[in-house]
Amino acid sequence: MDARTLKKQLGFRLFPSKLDINLDENKAILYIGMEASSVCDNMQEDSSAFEGWIFCIYAPMQDKIKQVELSWQIPNEKDKNTHYNRFLYRVIKMQQHFNWFSVASDNLQELATFRNRYKDVKLVLNQPRIAEKQTDFKEKTEAFFERAFMDEKQFYKGIQFDSFNHQLPVGLFLNSVSQNSSIFPGNKGAIDLWGIRKDEFWIFELKFNNSKVGILSEILFYLWIMEDLFFTRKIAYDPSGKSNTIRDLNRVYDLAQTGISKLHGVLLTDKLHPYIDNRVIDFINKTNQESRILLSVQMYRPRITVKLL
């Protein structure tokens, strides 16, 4: 089934032009192919957000799809960058979490090389280093609503947090944090909002007036990073994090030492992409091999302040 027919059956208006999507109905395999430029691109872009598109297609077609195979054009050495490193990490995490997900044979060596490069090495996260200045954010922006949620002290309806804050950095580095040791892009990249509730850690991907499928890829990536901090402990903070009180980093550090029972990822948004519905969220939670990770949605109404729905 080609992309055009598949779109018609799903009732979708479009697929990203840089994704090659087709379904082998006899084998019940959904094939996703990516261009070299897409795997080196920002994961928020439709052409790079392969996870989001896979879930949006698979969830409503579970009777026709039993397996997904991802393939991609391998970039030239000079074009490989930290975005590509992050892409390979995301692919490996999809393999680990979803037993219906596979990688084309032509790409397996790329994953093996990446695994070997970062096997038995010290991987560290960066930390907030500068106390935030008071800023008057322009109304009706994500930064404005992020501050509004902080002021309201409520991120999720019916849940009170023991600790909560915002902008938790997720830059990953080899051995120590430096300009030359960055593994993933976006040294300024951070989880929008986060909270601690007993022995649970909650992360929130905040969107305003931005309803892309890529929100799924973003929240999953942040969940994978936090999984490797709290569960697998393949990633750590430098010991200086224990005394770093900027944006309550010390509380996250302490929790990483003691461990958590649940890791929650929340899409905190005023509007979801029409392809992301309850079936998609339920499918992700149902087929995820790590039952301690849960995904959910919290809608809000943006006004002068914010109101959870």
N, C-alpha and C positions, 0 to 999 in steps of 0.2 A: 504494500500500500504506500503510494508516494505521499509526499508532504501535503499536496493539494487535497487529496482524498481524505487524508488523516485529519486535516483542519476541518473539513466539512463534517466528518463524523463527530468530531469533538464540539463543533459549533464555535470554533476559534476563528477570529478574523485574520490573524497572521501568526507566523513564526519569525524569529530573527533571521534576517537574510544570510547571515554568516554561519548559521547552523544547518548542517545537512541532516534532515530527519526523515526516516522512513521505517515502516513496520513490515517485517516478514510475517505474514499471517500464518503460514504453514509451521514455522518454527516458534511463533509467538515471541519473537525477539524484536525489541525496539532498538534501532541503531541511531546513534547520535554521532555525527562527525563535526569536528571543529577545525577552523583554519588556524594557521600558525599565529596570525595576528591576534586572534581571539584569546589564545591561551596566555599571551603576554599582556593582556589588557586588564583593566580594572574589573573586578568581579561584580561590580554593580551594573555593568553594561549588559544588555540582553544577550549579546553574542558570547559573553564569557560566563554567564550565570547558568551553566549546564545543569546544576542540581535543581534549581527552581523549575526549569522547563521539563526536566525528567519527571519530577513529582506531579506537575500540573497535567502532564499527558498520561502518566501511568495510573494515577489515582482513579480517574473516571473510566479507565479501560482495563481494569483488572481481569475482566473476563477474556480479553484478547491478548494481554501482555503477561509473560511469565519471567522474562529476562530482559535486561538492558545492557547493551554493549557500547562503550564509549571509545571513540578513536579520535586522534588529532594529528595534524601535520606538525612535525617536530621543527621548531624554529632553528635558524642558523645560530651558530655559537655566539656570534656578535649580538644577536637579538635576544638571547636568553637573559632574563633579568630576574629581579626579586618577585615580580608578578608571576613569572613562570614557576619559580620555586613554590610560591603559594598555591598555584594551580596544582602542582604535583602533590602537595600535601593534602589538598582538598580531595583529589582523586583517591589517594590512599585511604583517607578517612571514609569515603563512600564505600570502598571495598570492605573495610573493617566493620562497618555498621549495617550494611544492607547486603544480604546474601544473594539477592537477585541482580546485583550490579557487578559487571565485569568490564575488563579492558581488552581491547583488541591486541592480538599477539604482537603486532608491529610496534606497539608502544610499551610492552612489558619491560624492556631493557631500560627505558628512561626511568621507570619507577624504581627498578633495582639499583640503578646508579644513584638516584636520589637517596634511597634508604641507606645505602652503604656510606655515602658521604657524611650523613648525619647520625650514623650509628655509633653508640658509645662515646658521644661528645657532650659537652656541657652546653645546654640551651637555656638562655635566660631571657626574661621579659624586662622591658624597660619600665621605669617608674615615673610618676609625676614628680617633677623637681622644682616647680615654681608655683607658689601659692597663687590662686586665681585672683585677678583684679576685679573689682566691681565694675561691671559694664552694663550700659543701657543697650540691650539688644533691640533691633528693629522688630516691631510687632509682626506677627504672623510669619515667623521663620522657625526652623527647627531649633535653633539656638534659643529663641525666645520661649518656645514651649518646653524645652528641656529645663530651663530655669523655672518655668511655671510649675512643672511637676515637682521640682525640688521644694518650691515654696508650699505646695499643697501637701507635701509629705505623704503622698499616696500614688503609687505607680500601678497598682493592680486592685481591682474592686474586691473588697472584703478581706484584704491581706494587710496586716501591719508588720513592718520590718523592724528588726532590732537595730540595724544599721542600714543606711542607704546613702548613695552619693552618685557622682556622675563622672564621665570622662576617665574611664579606667584604661590606661594604655595597653596595647596588645602588640607592640613591636617585638619581634623575635630576633635574638642575636646569638652568635656563636662565641662562647666563653665569657665575653663581657660586652657591655653596651658601648659601642663606638661607631663612628661613621663608616668604618671599613668592615665591620663584622655583622652588618645587617643581613638577615636571611630573607625576610619578607619586606614588602614595601610599606611605606606609610609610617615612618617613625612617629608621626603625629596621629596615627590611627588609634581609635579608642572605642570601647563599649560606651554607648550613650548614657545609660543609666544602669545601676546595679543595686541589689539589696541582699542583706543577710537576714534570714529568718530561721532561728534556732540553728540546725546544722544543714540548712539548705542555702544554696547560692542561686540568685536570680539575676539574669541579665535581660536587658530590654533594648531592642532595636527600634528607635523612635523615627517615625516618618511623618512629615506634614506635606500635603499636596504633592506626594511623590509615590505613586502606586505602581511600582515596577515589580516584575517577577523576581528580580535580583534580591529583594528583601529576604527571600528564603536562603539564597546562597550566603548572604551576609550573616544572618543569625546562626546558621549552621557552622560557618567558619569560626565565629566567636565561641560557640559551644564546644567545638573540637579543641580550640586552644585552652579553654577552661577545663575540659576533660583531662588534657595532658598536664594541667597544673594540679588539679584536685584528685583525680582518680589514678591515672597511670604514673604521674609524677616524673614524666620525661622532661618537663619544663619546670623551671623554678625561678624564684626571685633571688637576687643577690641578698646576702644576709642583712645588708643595710636597710632592707625593706621592713625589718622588724620594728625599727624606730622611726620610720617615715610616716608622719601623721598627715601629710598633704593628701587631701581628698580621701582620708581614712585608709590609705594603702596598708598601714600596719594591721588593720583588721582583716584584710584579705590575706595578708602574709600569714597571720596566726591561723586562720581557717585552713590555709593550705597545709599547715603542719599537722593539724588535728584531723583533717578530712571532713568530708560532707556525705550526706546520705542521698541528696537529690540535687540535680542541676536543672534549672528551669530556664528556657529561652522564650521570650515573649515578644511578639510583634505588636508594638504599641503604635497604633496608626489611626488616622482619621478616615482613611480609605484604603482598602485592599485592592490589588489588581483583580479584575473579575474572574480570572482563571484560578485564583487562590480561594478555595472555599473549605468548608468543614471536612469534606472528603479528603482533601489534600493533607490537612493537618492531622487528621485521624490516621491516614495511611502512613505518614512519616512515623508517628508514635507507635503504631501497631507493628511495623516491619523493622524498626530500629532494634538491633541486637543488644544495645545497652539500655536496659529498662530504667536506669536511674536518671536518664536524660529525657525531659518532657518539653514539648513545644506547645505553645498556646497563643491565643490572640486576645488582646485587650484593645477595644476600640475606644476612642475618645472624641469629644466634640470640642473643636477649637473655637474659643471666643476670646474675650479679653484675658480670661484665665483658661483652665481646662476642666472638663467634666468627663469622668469615666462613664461608659455606657454599659 
